[in-house]
């Protein structure tokens, strides 16, 4: 038997043996996909927070809320489960002199960098995850509910969403 025929027979045998065991039924893959806001954020998906202008207190600096945004502004961010770091920024405008990273107090600095060249990032008082129903935006810890409402001091200030994957 030629080596090419042997290889073809071996490939056919392996696909017969390993095929069904290795294949994931489509319904199982769909069931494992995150669905809730908390699950999506924990999985590392980017989130958007639309909020009323000036409702998220930010440190003064060489920036201002964008011109023409009289009512709403949008912040974007991501939670990284492996490190516990929250990254955030203004969408469509740069917010300077504010902490783009929210850093957990127990961060393993031998593995992860949180902050920038001249900053250690915003220091959270405790590790915060999306399952705590709190989002960290530019040094602000803001509670949210399962419906996507975002609060500050008990007042509704905006909404949070996780856009569909591109």
Secondary structure as GFF3:
##gff-version 3
##sequence-region A 1 166
A	DSSP	alpha_helix	3	22	.	.	.	ID=ss1
A	DSSP	alpha_helix	26	32	.	.	.	ID=ss2
A	DSSP	alpha_helix	37	42	.	.	.	ID=ss3
A	DSSP	beta_strand	47	52	.	.	.	ID=ss4
A	DSSP	beta_strand	72	80	.	.	.	ID=ss5
A	DSSP	beta_strand	85	90	.	.	.	ID=ss6
A	DSSP	beta_strand	101	103	.	.	.	ID=ss7
A	DSSP	beta_strand	122	123	.	.	.	ID=ss8
A	DSSP	three_ten_helix	130	132	.	.	.	ID=ss9
A	DSSP	beta_strand	134	137	.	.	.	ID=ss10
A	DSSP	beta_strand	140	143	.	.	.	ID=ss11
A	DSSP	beta_strand	149	152	.	.	.	ID=ss12
A	DSSP	beta_strand	155	161	.	.	.	ID=ss13
###
